[in-house]
Amino acid sequence: MKIKPLLFLSMMYLTGAAQNHTTLRFKSVKAVRSSVAANAIGVNTHLNYLESVYDLHYADIVRPRLIELGTKHIRDHLGNKMVNDRYTELAHQHGIKLLLISDDSGKDLEQSRNEIIRLNQFIPAKAVVDLIEPANERDIGWKADWGELCSYMATYRDIFKGNAVTKTIPLLGPSFANTRNSALDFGLICKNAAALMDMGNLHAYSGLYPEASMAGGWGISFDQAISSYKTISGDHPIIETESGYKMSEGADGHPAVSERTAAKYAPRLVLSRLKAGINQLYFYQLINNSEDFGLLNTDGSPRLQYTALKNFIHLMGDQGGSFEPGVIDFSLKGNLDGIQQQVFQNSKGKFLLLIWQGIEGSKGGTKNNDYSDVNNPERLLRLTLSKKAKQIKVYRPSFNTMPDGNGIKPVSSYSGASMVSLSIPDQILCVEIEFP
């Protein structure tokens, strides 16, 4: 009987085909809590833009879509009492905390401190503001006047660290549009920059696939972007308060991509940042506008990258208590060139092995909408565990419609298996493994 290759692979699993585990070299991988991946995702909003969708449709679009997305982090400015009361509602009723950006003028620090005190003292156990950030991208806004920025940062730290309520809130360092030069140049003038912040603050837009050699923007790698910022942040942790993908008006150095490509890239971006030590990433932005980065259309309907992130958060989210993740022993066989993998575990003990091809999914995009999706062939790999699993489920969460994906529902499931064949796409594949 002639058997098609894919059918043969399935039969090999079903019949428990000959595979001597003693000939395999299993690697032992310490898992990371899956909640770390879910909690890494934040989103930029503009609730203070009065008469915009954020304002006029807060109740029927913004709030319900934030809740549906599953994120617990937004980044925004203070506004009038109505706007600030909305931040309070999101924090108290839905656990969505605010990363507060200080005003671009640099003159609102005392006023912001007083409002943070008011908001965070309503219910001290449910703080509204959990991070504070200086004025945004002043390498553009203040024309790289590094002396002015250094003086501002000293005032910023004195004001917030000088109050009993706000002194415990981590202070971010300055963000820069230019990841290549601005931190280095600022550090030459502001010698004590690290003492003025608790955390570093990147904005690394590249428009490229997350694993690309120049994924740090401005023609540098992401590792170089981190290294550049560390010249002013020292040993402080770094988060990324803006990143994402635009769907039009691409340019040299920052191409646009399709919604489909953005949906593939977005969860990969989160995982790539986690691998680089960036534990929080705020996507720009929730509602679309002329910049065309939005996760939602202006009518509130989801774009594909919103769905990809929502499914990722819900698949990786974990409401269980603190636990120490375990170790899993496994082997992947096949052509592993470009294959990325990370291992997580939830509080129920289930391991989540995420695998994907870290390759380019788009061509062009530097001349407005001249991008085209790359249809990368999937890669067949064989996953072998060191012992039989009670159950293995395979998910393709970045899309809701097959054959691309099935959301948070498994596309295949196996019981009592120690070996399965996997078809690895250029989006994340999640293999959930439960042992007896």
Secondary structure in CASP SS format (residue, H / E / C, confidence):
PFRMAT SS
TARGET T0000
AUTHOR 0000-0000-0000
METHOD secondary structure of the structure
MODEL  1
M C 1.00
K C 1.00
I C 1.00
K C 1.00
P H 1.00
L H 1.00
L H 1.00
F H 1.00
L H 1.00
S H 1.00
M H 1.00
M H 1.00
Y H 1.00
L H 1.00
T C 1.00
G C 1.00
A C 1.00
A C 1.00
Q C 1.00
N C 1.00
H H 1.00
T H 1.00
T H 1.00
L C 1.00
R C 1.00
F C 1.00
K E 1.00
S E 1.00
V E 1.00
K E 1.00
A C 1.00
V E 1.00
R E 1.00
S H 1.00
S H 1.00
V H 1.00
A H 1.00
A H 1.00
N H 1.00
A C 1.00
I E 1.00
G E 1.00
V E 1.00
N E 1.00
T C 1.00
H C 1.00
L C 1.00
N C 1.00
Y C 1.00
L C 1.00
E C 1.00
S C 1.00
V H 1.00
Y H 1.00
D H 1.00
L H 1.00
H C 1.00
Y H 1.00
A H 1.00
D H 1.00
I H 1.00
V H 1.00
R H 1.00
P H 1.00
R H 1.00
L H 1.00
I H 1.00
E H 1.00
L H 1.00
G C 1.00
T C 1.00
K C 1.00
H E 1.00
I E 1.00
R E 1.00
D E 1.00
H C 1.00
L C 1.00
G C 1.00
N C 1.00
K H 1.00
M H 1.00
V H 1.00
N H 1.00
D H 1.00
R H 1.00
Y H 1.00
T H 1.00
E H 1.00
L H 1.00
A H 1.00
H H 1.00
Q H 1.00
H H 1.00
G C 1.00
I C 1.00
K E 1.00
L E 1.00
L E 1.00
L E 1.00
I E 1.00
S C 1.00
D C 1.00
D C 1.00
S C 1.00
G C 1.00
K C 1.00
D C 1.00
L H 1.00
E H 1.00
Q H 1.00
S H 1.00
R H 1.00
N H 1.00
E H 1.00
I H 1.00
I H 1.00
R H 1.00
L H 1.00
N H 1.00
Q H 1.00
F H 1.00
I C 1.00
P C 1.00
A C 1.00
K C 1.00
A C 1.00
V C 1.00
V E 1.00
D E 1.00
L E 1.00
I E 1.00
E E 1.00
P C 1.00
A C 1.00
N C 1.00
E C 1.00
R H 1.00
D H 1.00
I H 1.00
G H 1.00
W C 1.00
K C 1.00
A C 1.00
D C 1.00
W H 1.00
G H 1.00
E H 1.00
L H 1.00
C H 1.00
S H 1.00
Y H 1.00
M H 1.00
A H 1.00
T H 1.00
Y H 1.00
R H 1.00
D H 1.00
I H 1.00
F H 1.00
K H 1.00
G C 1.00
N C 1.00
A C 1.00
V C 1.00
T H 1.00
K H 1.00
T H 1.00
I C 1.00
P C 1.00
L E 1.00
L E 1.00
G C 1.00
P C 1.00
S C 1.00
F C 1.00
A C 1.00
N C 1.00
T C 1.00
R C 1.00
N C 1.00
S H 1.00
A H 1.00
L H 1.00
D H 1.00
F H 1.00
G H 1.00
L H 1.00
I H 1.00
C C 1.00
K C 1.00
N C 1.00
A H 1.00
A H 1.00
A H 1.00
L H 1.00
M C 1.00
D C 1.00
M E 1.00
G E 1.00
N E 1.00
L E 1.00
H E 1.00
A C 1.00
Y C 1.00
S C 1.00
G C 1.00
L C 1.00
Y C 1.00
P C 1.00
E C 1.00
A C 1.00
S C 1.00
M C 1.00
A C 1.00
G C 1.00
G C 1.00
W C 1.00
G C 1.00
I C 1.00
S C 1.00
F H 1.00
D H 1.00
Q H 1.00
A H 1.00
I H 1.00
S H 1.00
S H 1.00
Y H 1.00
K H 1.00
T H 1.00
I H 1.00
S H 1.00
G C 1.00
D C 1.00
H C 1.00
P C 1.00
I E 1.00
I E 1.00
E E 1.00
T E 1.00
E E 1.00
S E 1.00
G C 1.00
Y C 1.00
K C 1.00
M C 1.00
S C 1.00
E C 1.00
G E 1.00
A E 1.00
D C 1.00
G C 1.00
H E 1.00
P C 1.00
A C 1.00
V C 1.00
S C 1.00
E H 1.00
R H 1.00
T H 1.00
A H 1.00
A H 1.00
K H 1.00
Y H 1.00
A H 1.00
P H 1.00
R H 1.00
L H 1.00
V H 1.00
L H 1.00
S H 1.00
R H 1.00
L H 1.00
K H 1.00
A C 1.00
G C 1.00
I C 1.00
N C 1.00
Q C 1.00
L E 1.00
Y E 1.00
F E 1.00
Y C 1.00
Q C 1.00
L C 1.00
I E 1.00
N C 1.00
N C 1.00
S C 1.00
E C 1.00
D C 1.00
F C 1.00
G C 1.00
L C 1.00
L E 1.00
N C 1.00
T C 1.00
D C 1.00
G C 1.00
S C 1.00
P E 1.00
R C 1.00
L H 1.00
Q H 1.00
Y H 1.00
T H 1.00
A H 1.00
L H 1.00
K H 1.00
N H 1.00
F H 1.00
I H 1.00
H H 1.00
L H 1.00
M H 1.00
G C 1.00
D C 1.00
Q C 1.00
G C 1.00
G C 1.00
S C 1.00
F C 1.00
E C 1.00
P C 1.00
G C 1.00
V E 1.00
I E 1.00
D E 1.00
F E 1.00
S E 1.00
L E 1.00
K E 1.00
G C 1.00
N C 1.00
L C 1.00
D C 1.00
G C 1.00
I E 1.00
Q E 1.00
Q E 1.00
Q E 1.00
V E 1.00
F E 1.00
Q E 1.00
N C 1.00
S C 1.00
K C 1.00
G C 1.00
K C 1.00
F E 1.00
L E 1.00
L E 1.00
L E 1.00
I E 1.00
W E 1.00
Q E 1.00
G C 1.00
I C 1.00
E C 1.00
G C 1.00
S E 1.00
K E 1.00
G C 1.00
G C 1.00
T C 1.00
K C 1.00
N E 1.00
N C 1.00
D C 1.00
Y C 1.00
S E 1.00
D E 1.00
V C 1.00
N C 1.00
N C 1.00
P C 1.00
E C 1.00
R E 1.00
L E 1.00
L E 1.00
R E 1.00
L E 1.00
T E 1.00
L E 1.00
S C 1.00
K C 1.00
K C 1.00
A C 1.00
K C 1.00
Q E 1.00
I E 1.00
K E 1.00
V E 1.00
Y E 1.00
R C 1.00
P C 1.00
S C 1.00
F C 1.00
N C 1.00
T C 1.00
M C 1.00
P C 1.00
D C 1.00
G C 1.00
N C 1.00
G C 1.00
I C 1.00
K C 1.00
P C 1.00
V C 1.00
S E 1.00
S E 1.00
Y E 1.00
S E 1.00
G C 1.00
A C 1.00
S C 1.00
M E 1.00
V E 1.00
S E 1.00
L E 1.00
S E 1.00
I E 1.00
P C 1.00
D C 1.00
Q C 1.00
I C 1.00
L E 1.00
C E 1.00
V E 1.00
E E 1.00
I E 1.00
E E 1.00
F C 1.00
P C 1.00
END
